[in-house]
Amino acid sequence: MALAPYRLVWISLWVEAPPSEGAGFTSFFRDALAVYGEAEMSAPEWSERRPGWLRFGLEVTPHGSTAACLRELGFRFDETGGWEWPGDGGAFLHPAVRPGNVTAGEEEAAAPPRYRTGDVVRVGDCAEAREEGLVGAEVAVSSSHYLDPDAPPAHRAWDCMVHRLNSDELELCPFLPEDALTPTGRRVELYGGTTITVSADGAVLHT
């Protein structure tokens, strides 16, 4: 079977460590994942909601299929819970990453999603938008998903979960088809909270 043009394995993991050690872990994880495909990482983050821990976001464009990559990394697929790291008493990639502190998932489609979290888009006329009274409104994209994972990747269509912008609280709306949305070129910060980002040279940046 031909590989999907767009393939992505994402991994989120937590390590109990101070921000000063973020650059070292970043280098280690990037090298460890490079054998599976093209690896990219966001800068490690430290959150007040989990003091003393660093969160790492990792993305891999695998050489083969996403499922094969996750299995090679030791994940198992559960029909109810998705991809899970069983642990079996061991660590994931590094001794500091213990079972329960790593999650993963995958995406395969003909093309990547058009929008990222925080992109402001204008809603066109479609059945879902009419039902929510959103035709012509500007909304912020929360996340993108395809709703039929069993469909062949070439036939998967992206849908976006969005937030209304004219509400005092973040109000999620049902999924809207990606092709019903038009970019505005603007972005907003959807999810607040104090985050410390550690740059590659170990500098601590507060955002």
BELWOBEL-V455251 format. One record per residue. N is the residue number from 1. RES is the residue in one small letter. SS is DSSP state (H for helix, E for strand, L for the rest). PHI is phi as a letter, one per 30 degrees, with the letter a starting at -180 (* if undefined). Layout:
BEGIN
n=(N | N)
res=(RES | RES)
ss=(SS | SS)
phi=(PHI | PHI)
END
This chain:
BEGIN
n=(1 | 2 | 3 | 4 | 5 | 6 | 7 | 8 | 9 | 10 | 11 | 12 | 13 | 14 | 15 | 16 | 17 | 18 | 19 | 20 | 21 | 22 | 23 | 24 | 25 | 26 | 27 | 28 | 29 | 30 | 31 | 32 | 33 | 34 | 35 | 36 | 37 | 38 | 39 | 40 | 41 | 42 | 43 | 44 | 45 | 46 | 47 | 48 | 49 | 50 | 51 | 52 | 53 | 54 | 55 | 56 | 57 | 58 | 59 | 60 | 61 | 62 | 63 | 64 | 65 | 66 | 67 | 68 | 69 | 70 | 71 | 72 | 73 | 74 | 75 | 76 | 77 | 78 | 79 | 80 | 81 | 82 | 83 | 84 | 85 | 86 | 87 | 88 | 89 | 90 | 91 | 92 | 93 | 94 | 95 | 96 | 97 | 98 | 99 | 100 | 101 | 102 | 103 | 104 | 105 | 106 | 107 | 108 | 109 | 110 | 111 | 112 | 113 | 114 | 115 | 116 | 117 | 118 | 119 | 120 | 121 | 122 | 123 | 124 | 125 | 126 | 127 | 128 | 129 | 130 | 131 | 132 | 133 | 134 | 135 | 136 | 137 | 138 | 139 | 140 | 141 | 142 | 143 | 144 | 145 | 146 | 147 | 148 | 149 | 150 | 151 | 152 | 153 | 154 | 155 | 156 | 157 | 158 | 159 | 160 | 161 | 162 | 163 | 164 | 165 | 166 | 167 | 168 | 169 | 170 | 171 | 172 | 173 | 174 | 175 | 176 | 177 | 178 | 179 | 180 | 181 | 182 | 183 | 184 | 185 | 186 | 187 | 188 | 189 | 190 | 191 | 192 | 193 | 194 | 195 | 196 | 197 | 198 | 199 | 200 | 201 | 202 | 203 | 204 | 205 | 206 | 207)
res=(m | a | l | a | p | y | r | l | v | w | i | s | l | w | v | e | a | p | p | s | e | g | a | g | f | t | s | f | f | r | d | a | l | a | v | y | g | e | a | e | m | s | a | p | e | w | s | e | r | r | p | g | w | l | r | f | g | l | e | v | t | p | h | g | s | t | a | a | c | l | r | e | l | g | f | r | f | d | e | t | g | g | w | e | w | p | g | d | g | g | a | f | l | h | p | a | v | r | p | g | n | v | t | a | g | e | e | e | a | a | a | p | p | r | y | r | t | g | d | v | v | r | v | g | d | c | a | e | a | r | e | e | g | l | v | g | a | e | v | a | v | s | s | s | h | y | l | d | p | d | a | p | p | a | h | r | a | w | d | c | m | v | h | r | l | n | s | d | e | l | e | l | c | p | f | l | p | e | d | a | l | t | p | t | g | r | r | v | e | l | y | g | g | t | t | i | t | v | s | a | d | g | a | v | l | h | t)
ss=(L | L | L | L | L | E | E | E | E | E | E | E | E | E | E | E | L | L | H | H | H | H | H | H | H | H | H | H | H | H | H | H | H | H | H | H | E | E | E | E | E | L | L | E | E | E | E | H | H | H | L | L | E | E | E | E | E | E | E | E | E | E | L | L | L | H | H | H | H | H | H | H | L | L | E | E | E | E | L | L | L | E | E | E | E | L | L | L | L | L | E | L | L | L | L | L | L | E | L | L | L | E | E | E | E | E | E | E | E | L | L | L | L | L | L | L | L | L | E | E | E | E | E | L | L | L | H | H | H | H | H | H | L | L | L | L | L | E | E | E | E | E | E | E | E | E | L | L | L | L | L | L | H | H | H | L | L | E | E | E | E | E | E | E | L | L | L | L | L | L | L | E | E | E | E | E | E | H | H | H | E | E | E | E | E | E | E | L | L | L | L | L | L | L | E | E | E | E | L | L | L | L | L | E | E | E | L)
phi=(* | d | d | d | e | c | b | b | c | c | b | b | b | c | b | d | a | d | e | d | c | d | d | d | d | e | d | d | d | d | d | d | d | d | d | c | l | d | c | b | b | d | d | d | b | c | c | d | d | b | d | i | b | c | c | c | c | b | b | b | c | d | d | c | d | d | d | d | d | d | d | d | d | j | d | b | c | c | d | c | c | i | d | b | c | d | i | h | i | c | c | c | i | b | e | d | c | c | e | j | c | b | b | a | a | a | b | b | a | d | a | d | d | d | c | c | e | j | d | c | b | c | d | d | d | a | e | d | d | d | d | c | i | c | d | i | d | c | b | c | d | c | a | b | b | c | d | b | d | d | d | e | e | d | c | d | c | d | b | c | d | b | c | d | c | c | c | d | c | d | c | d | c | d | d | c | d | e | d | c | c | b | d | c | i | c | b | b | c | d | c | d | j | d | b | c | c | c | d | d | c | j | d | c | c | c | b)
END
